[in-house]
Amino acid sequence: MIRRASVLALTALMALPASAMAAEPESCSTRERVLSHLQGAYKEAPVGMGRASNGGVIEMLRSSNGASFTIIITMPNGMTCMIAAGDSWEDLPKSLARGPRI
Protein backbone atom coordinates (compact mmCIF):
# COMPACT_ATOMS: atom_id res chain seq x y z
CA MET A 1 0.00 0.00 0.00
CA ILE A 2 2.79 2.43 0.89
CA ARG A 3 4.62 1.50 -2.32
CA ARG A 4 1.50 2.20 -4.40
CA ALA A 5 1.10 5.61 -2.76
CA SER A 6 4.77 6.38 -3.50
CA VAL A 7 4.34 5.44 -7.16
CA LEU A 8 1.24 7.65 -7.43
CA ALA A 9 3.06 10.57 -5.83
CA LEU A 10 6.03 10.10 -8.15
CA THR A 11 3.75 9.96 -11.19
CA ALA A 12 2.12 13.22 -10.12
CA LEU A 13 5.52 14.87 -9.66
CA MET A 14 6.66 13.74 -13.10
CA ALA A 15 3.68 15.55 -14.61
CA LEU A 16 4.81 18.86 -13.13
CA PRO A 17 6.58 21.29 -15.43
CA ALA A 18 10.27 21.85 -14.75
CA SER A 19 9.49 25.36 -13.47
CA ALA A 20 7.37 23.90 -10.66
CA MET A 21 10.18 21.61 -9.53
CA ALA A 22 12.62 24.51 -9.64
CA ALA A 23 10.46 26.32 -7.07
CA GLU A 24 12.39 24.47 -4.34
CA PRO A 25 15.93 25.72 -5.04
CA GLU A 26 17.38 24.11 -1.90
CA SER A 27 16.55 20.67 -3.31
CA CYS A 28 18.05 21.35 -6.76
CA SER A 29 21.61 21.72 -8.01
CA THR A 30 23.96 20.07 -10.48
CA ARG A 31 23.79 16.28 -10.61
CA GLU A 32 27.34 16.03 -9.32
CA ARG A 33 26.57 18.14 -6.24
CA VAL A 34 23.33 16.26 -5.49
CA LEU A 35 25.04 12.86 -5.81
CA SER A 36 27.96 14.05 -3.69
CA HIS A 37 25.60 15.28 -0.96
CA LEU A 38 23.56 12.05 -0.93
CA GLN A 39 26.70 9.89 -0.89
CA GLY A 40 28.31 11.90 1.90
CA ALA A 41 25.30 12.44 4.13
CA TYR A 42 23.38 9.19 3.59
CA LYS A 43 25.81 6.79 1.85
CA GLU A 44 23.33 6.53 -1.04
CA ALA A 45 24.28 5.43 -4.55
CA PRO A 46 22.24 5.04 -7.76
CA VAL A 47 20.50 1.68 -8.16
CA GLY A 48 18.12 2.36 -11.06
CA MET A 49 17.15 4.91 -13.66
CA GLY A 50 14.71 5.64 -16.46
CA ARG A 51 13.57 8.40 -18.78
CA ALA A 52 10.45 10.38 -17.88
CA SER A 53 7.93 11.59 -20.45
CA ASN A 54 9.04 15.19 -19.85
CA GLY A 55 12.60 14.41 -21.04
CA GLY A 56 14.10 14.14 -17.58
CA VAL A 57 16.07 11.20 -16.24
CA ILE A 58 14.68 9.73 -13.02
CA GLU A 59 17.16 7.98 -10.72
CA MET A 60 16.61 5.95 -7.59
CA LEU A 61 19.40 6.06 -5.01
CA ARG A 62 19.54 4.06 -1.82
CA SER A 63 21.92 3.22 0.96
CA SER A 64 23.39 -0.28 0.88
CA ASN A 65 21.47 -1.27 4.01
CA GLY A 66 18.18 0.24 2.81
CA ALA A 67 18.09 2.72 5.68
CA SER A 68 17.38 5.59 3.27
CA PHE A 69 16.48 6.27 -0.35
CA THR A 70 16.07 9.29 -2.61
CA ILE A 71 14.48 9.76 -6.02
CA ILE A 72 15.98 12.49 -8.20
CA ILE A 73 15.24 13.90 -11.63
CA THR A 74 17.79 15.47 -13.94
CA MET A 75 16.23 17.73 -16.55
CA PRO A 76 17.63 18.29 -20.06
CA ASN A 77 18.99 21.68 -18.91
CA GLY A 78 21.25 19.85 -16.42
CA MET A 79 19.37 20.81 -13.23
CA THR A 80 18.92 17.90 -10.81
CA CYS A 81 16.18 17.98 -8.16
CA MET A 82 15.42 15.66 -5.28
CA ILE A 83 11.74 14.80 -5.61
CA ALA A 84 11.21 12.12 -2.96
CA ALA A 85 13.10 10.62 -0.02
CA GLY A 86 12.39 8.18 2.74
CA ASP A 87 13.61 5.30 4.84
CA SER A 88 13.16 1.56 5.31
CA TRP A 89 13.42 0.72 1.59
CA GLU A 90 12.78 -2.91 0.69
CA ASP A 91 13.38 -4.53 -2.69
CA LEU A 92 10.50 -6.61 -4.01
CA PRO A 93 11.03 -10.27 -4.78
CA LYS A 94 11.43 -10.70 -8.55
CA SER A 95 8.10 -12.52 -8.76
CA LEU A 96 6.30 -9.41 -7.43
CA ALA A 97 8.48 -6.87 -9.18
CA ARG A 98 7.54 -8.19 -12.60
CA GLY A 99 3.84 -7.69 -11.99
CA PRO A 100 1.06 -9.88 -13.33
CA ARG A 101 1.62 -11.86 -16.50
CA ILE A 102 -0.67 -10.79 -19.29
Backbone torsions as a table, in degrees:
resi	resn	phi	psi	omega
1	MET	NA	-45.3	178.6
2	ILE	-63.8	-40.2	179.7
3	ARG	-61.4	-43.9	-179.3
4	ARG	-62.2	-41.0	178.3
5	ALA	-64.7	-37.9	178.7
6	SER	-65.4	-41.1	179.5
7	VAL	-65.2	-40.9	178.6
8	LEU	-64.4	-41.1	178.5
9	ALA	-65.0	-41.6	179.3
10	LEU	-64.8	-41.2	178.1
11	THR	-60.9	-41.7	178.4
12	ALA	-64.2	-40.9	178.6
13	LEU	-65.0	-36.1	-179.2
14	MET	-66.7	-25.2	179.8
15	ALA	-78.4	-14.2	179.9
16	LEU	-69.6	144.3	173.6
17	PRO	-68.2	157.5	-178.8
18	ALA	-57.8	-32.8	-179.2
19	SER	-64.9	-31.1	178.6
20	ALA	-70.5	-39.4	179.3
21	MET	-70.2	-29.6	-179.7
22	ALA	-74.4	-5.9	-179.7
23	ALA	-68.0	-16.4	179.0
24	GLU	-108.4	74.8	-173.3
25	PRO	-60.4	-27.3	-179.3
26	GLU	-70.0	-16.1	179.2
27	SER	-102.9	6.7	-178.7
28	CYS	-126.5	145.5	177.3
29	SER	-169.4	-163.2	173.4
30	THR	-72.5	156.1	179.7
31	ARG	-58.7	-42.1	-179.0
32	GLU	-59.5	-43.7	-179.4
33	ARG	-68.4	-40.4	179.1
34	VAL	-63.7	-47.9	179.7
35	LEU	-62.2	-40.7	178.9
36	SER	-62.3	-43.4	178.6
37	HIS	-62.4	-47.6	-177.3
38	LEU	-67.3	-35.0	176.8
39	GLN	-68.3	-46.0	-177.1
40	GLY	-69.8	-44.5	-174.9
41	ALA	-82.8	-33.2	-172.3
42	TYR	-126.9	-0.8	-177.8
43	LYS	58.5	36.2	179.6
44	GLU	-93.8	146.0	177.1
45	ALA	-138.0	153.3	179.4
46	PRO	-61.7	138.3	177.3
47	VAL	-127.1	-9.1	179.0
48	GLY	-168.8	157.9	179.8
49	MET	-156.4	162.5	176.7
50	GLY	-166.9	163.7	-179.5
51	ARG	-95.3	131.5	178.9
52	ALA	-86.8	160.9	-178.8
53	SER	-65.2	-19.6	179.8
54	ASN	-89.3	8.4	177.8
55	GLY	92.8	-8.1	179.2
56	GLY	-79.7	163.1	175.2
57	VAL	-109.6	119.8	178.8
58	ILE	-91.1	133.1	176.3
59	GLU	-128.7	142.7	175.2
60	MET	-108.0	125.5	176.0
61	LEU	-117.4	146.6	174.8
62	ARG	-151.1	157.4	175.2
63	SER	-76.2	156.1	-176.2
64	SER	-62.5	-28.9	179.8
65	ASN	-94.2	2.3	178.2
66	GLY	76.4	9.4	-178.3
67	ALA	-66.1	-29.0	179.6
68	SER	-147.8	158.0	175.2
69	PHE	-148.1	156.9	177.2
70	THR	-142.9	141.8	173.6
71	ILE	-112.3	127.7	-179.4
72	ILE	-122.6	159.4	172.6
73	ILE	-129.8	134.3	174.4
74	THR	-111.6	119.9	-177.6
75	MET	-85.0	161.3	-179.9
76	PRO	-55.4	-25.6	179.1
77	ASN	-79.1	-0.5	177.0
78	GLY	95.8	-10.1	179.3
79	MET	-74.6	131.5	177.6
80	THR	-113.1	132.6	-179.8
81	CYS	-127.0	139.8	172.9
82	MET	-82.1	123.6	-175.4
83	ILE	-113.1	-13.8	176.6
84	ALA	-161.0	148.4	177.2
85	ALA	-153.3	155.7	179.5
86	GLY	-171.4	-164.4	-179.5
87	ASP	-137.8	175.0	177.3
88	SER	59.1	42.5	178.4
89	TRP	-66.9	140.7	175.6
90	GLU	-134.2	129.9	174.8
91	ASP	-74.6	143.1	176.6
92	LEU	-80.5	147.4	172.0
93	PRO	-61.1	148.5	-176.3
94	LYS	-55.8	-32.4	-179.6
95	SER	-65.0	-33.8	177.6
96	LEU	-84.5	-34.0	-176.9
97	ALA	-66.1	-28.5	-179.5
98	ARG	-76.5	-19.9	-178.3
99	GLY	78.7	-177.8	-177.9
100	PRO	-70.1	146.4	175.0
101	ARG	-81.3	135.1	-177.9
102	ILE	-106.1	NA	NA
